[in-house]
Amino acid sequence: MNELLAEGLQLMGVGMGVVFLFLGLLVAVITLVSRIIQSFETKAAGAAVTTTSNDEDLIEVVTEAIKRYRADHN
């Protein structure tokens, strides 16, 4: 009986260790991906600030296209 209990505790320890290592690796990967995405977002935000005037022109063009589409299809 003692051998079975010792073997069960050993198996439990190994299982918990594997799960702990996997979760630690998962946290590390998520943190790394988060930092990579944040670096891309800061670069994209800098580029977006320079194209705001183009966005206003694009909004006007799209608005006019929607008006013409609705006028033709009503």
Beta strands, then each sheet from edge to edge (+ up, - down):
end
